[in-house]
Amino acid sequence: MLISTAWAQSGGADGGGALVGFLPLILIFVIFYFLLIRPQQKRQKQHQQKLQAIRRGDKILTGGGVFGTVSKVIDETELQVEIADGVKVRVSRAMVADVINKTEPAKGGAAAANDATEKKGGLLGGLLGGQKAAASPAPADKDGDNKGDAEQDDTKKGDEK
């Protein structure tokens, strides 16, 4: 009789334990969603936007590892890519792995493009805010005539002979 009363008392308590058992699984799914699934969806969306924005002159990397320049956008699923001088291939837009150099639209023609390159001052000029490094004057040697002392020593030896 003691056993039957023990079973009768513990039978009603198991109902809430099932929900508590699923709580760790739900928590793991939520963590996976925010750490893995959601960032991947964002990257995929950005990649799709890049592919839709491809236009003539962009430098791209195909899925096969071939670099090229887009010479013509045939339609929304196909591109013509120049992979070498005079070598043009048709590529599916879905096979573009990355857009390496995005060309900017010409706003003021060739004159505006030339002004933009002059203002940058090259790679270091762009990094240093367009300021050119001041060239330091050549250090003067002992005589103050900016000629190398080694050259002068050789000429003096020749004069002494």
C-alpha positions as CSV (number, residue, x, y, z in Angstrom):
1,M,0.0,0.0,0.0
2,L,2.8,2.4,0.6
3,I,4.0,2.0,-3.0
4,S,0.7,2.9,-4.5
5,T,0.4,6.1,-2.5
6,A,3.9,7.1,-3.5
7,W,3.1,6.7,-7.2
8,A,-0.1,8.6,-6.7
9,Q,1.6,11.6,-5.2
10,S,4.4,11.9,-7.8
11,G,2.2,11.5,-10.8
12,G,0.9,15.1,-10.9
13,A,4.3,16.8,-10.6
14,D,5.7,15.7,-14.0
15,G,3.5,18.0,-16.1
16,G,5.6,21.1,-15.6
17,G,8.9,19.2,-16.0
18,A,8.4,18.7,-19.8
19,L,8.5,22.5,-20.5
20,V,11.6,22.9,-18.3
21,G,13.3,20.1,-20.3
22,F,12.7,21.9,-23.6
23,L,14.0,25.3,-22.3
24,P,17.7,24.5,-23.0
25,L,16.9,23.4,-26.5
26,I,14.9,26.6,-27.2
27,L,17.8,28.6,-25.7
28,I,20.3,26.9,-27.9
29,F,18.2,27.6,-31.0
30,V,17.9,31.3,-30.1
31,I,21.7,31.5,-29.7
32,F,22.3,29.8,-33.0
33,Y,19.8,32.2,-34.7
34,F,21.5,35.3,-33.5
35,L,25.1,34.1,-33.9
36,L,24.9,32.1,-37.1
37,I,21.7,32.4,-39.1
38,R,21.0,36.1,-38.9
39,P,24.6,37.3,-39.8
40,Q,24.6,34.9,-42.8
41,Q,21.3,36.3,-44.0
42,K,22.7,39.8,-43.8
43,R,25.8,38.9,-45.8
44,Q,23.7,37.1,-48.4
45,K,21.5,40.2,-48.7
46,Q,24.6,42.5,-49.1
47,H,26.0,40.1,-51.7
48,Q,22.7,40.2,-53.7
49,Q,22.8,44.0,-53.6
50,K,26.4,44.0,-54.9
51,L,25.4,41.7,-57.7
52,Q,22.4,43.9,-58.7
53,A,24.6,47.0,-58.7
54,I,27.3,45.6,-61.1
55,R,27.8,47.8,-64.2
56,R,30.2,48.3,-67.0
57,G,33.8,48.9,-65.9
58,D,33.6,47.1,-62.6
59,K,36.4,44.7,-61.8
60,I,35.1,41.4,-60.5
61,L,36.2,38.0,-59.3
62,T,34.2,35.0,-60.6
63,G,33.3,31.9,-58.6
64,G,36.0,30.0,-60.6
65,G,38.7,32.4,-59.4
66,V,39.0,34.4,-62.7
67,F,39.5,38.2,-62.5
68,G,38.0,40.4,-65.1
69,T,36.4,43.7,-66.0
70,V,32.7,43.9,-66.9
71,S,32.6,45.1,-70.5
72,K,28.8,44.8,-71.0
73,V,25.7,44.0,-68.9
74,I,23.7,41.8,-71.2
75,D,20.6,41.4,-69.0
76,E,19.8,41.0,-65.3
77,T,21.3,37.5,-65.2
78,E,24.2,37.7,-67.6
79,L,27.4,39.8,-68.0
80,Q,30.1,40.0,-70.6
81,V,33.5,40.0,-68.9
82,E,36.9,40.9,-70.4
83,I,39.4,38.6,-68.7
84,A,42.4,39.6,-71.0
85,D,43.0,42.0,-73.8
86,G,40.4,41.1,-76.5
87,V,39.2,38.0,-74.6
88,K,35.6,38.4,-73.6
89,V,33.4,35.7,-71.9
90,R,29.8,35.6,-70.9
91,V,29.3,35.0,-67.2
92,S,26.2,34.3,-65.2
93,R,25.7,37.1,-62.6
94,A,25.2,34.4,-59.9
95,M,28.8,33.2,-60.5
96,V,30.3,36.6,-59.5
97,A,32.0,36.0,-56.2
98,D,33.1,39.6,-55.4
99,V,33.2,43.0,-56.9
100,I,36.9,44.1,-56.5
101,N,36.8,47.7,-57.8
102,K,33.5,49.5,-58.1
103,T,33.6,52.3,-60.7
104,E,32.1,55.6,-59.9
105,P,29.8,57.3,-62.4
106,A,31.3,60.3,-64.2
107,K,29.6,63.4,-62.9
108,G,31.6,66.1,-64.7
109,G,33.3,64.2,-67.5
110,A,37.0,63.7,-67.9
111,A,37.9,67.1,-66.2
112,A,36.2,66.1,-63.0
113,A,38.0,62.7,-63.0
114,N,41.4,64.4,-63.5
115,D,40.7,66.9,-60.6
116,A,39.7,64.0,-58.3
117,T,43.0,62.2,-59.0
118,E,45.0,65.4,-58.5
119,K,43.4,66.1,-55.1
120,K,44.1,62.6,-53.8
121,G,47.8,62.7,-54.4
122,G,48.1,59.0,-54.8
123,L,47.8,56.3,-52.2
124,L,49.8,58.0,-49.5
125,G,48.1,61.3,-50.2
126,G,44.7,59.8,-49.6
127,L,45.9,58.3,-46.4
128,L,47.6,61.5,-45.2
129,G,44.6,63.6,-46.0
130,G,45.9,64.9,-49.3
131,Q,48.9,66.6,-47.8
132,K,52.2,66.1,-49.6
133,A,55.2,65.4,-47.5
134,A,57.7,68.3,-47.6
135,A,60.9,67.3,-49.4
136,S,63.8,67.8,-47.1
137,P,66.7,69.6,-48.8
138,A,69.8,67.5,-49.4
139,P,72.2,67.8,-46.4
140,A,75.2,69.9,-47.0
141,D,78.6,68.2,-46.6
142,K,81.7,69.7,-44.9
143,D,82.2,72.2,-47.7
144,G,78.6,73.2,-47.9
145,D,78.3,72.6,-51.7
146,N,76.0,69.6,-51.6
147,K,78.5,67.4,-53.5
148,G,79.4,64.2,-51.9
149,D,82.5,64.2,-49.8
150,A,83.6,60.9,-51.4
151,E,83.6,62.5,-54.8
152,Q,85.7,65.5,-53.5
153,D,88.2,63.2,-51.8
154,D,88.7,61.3,-55.1
155,T,89.3,64.6,-57.0
156,K,91.7,65.9,-54.3
157,K,93.7,62.7,-54.5
158,G,93.9,63.1,-58.3
159,D,95.0,66.8,-57.9
160,E,97.8,65.8,-55.5
161,K,99.5,63.4,-58.0
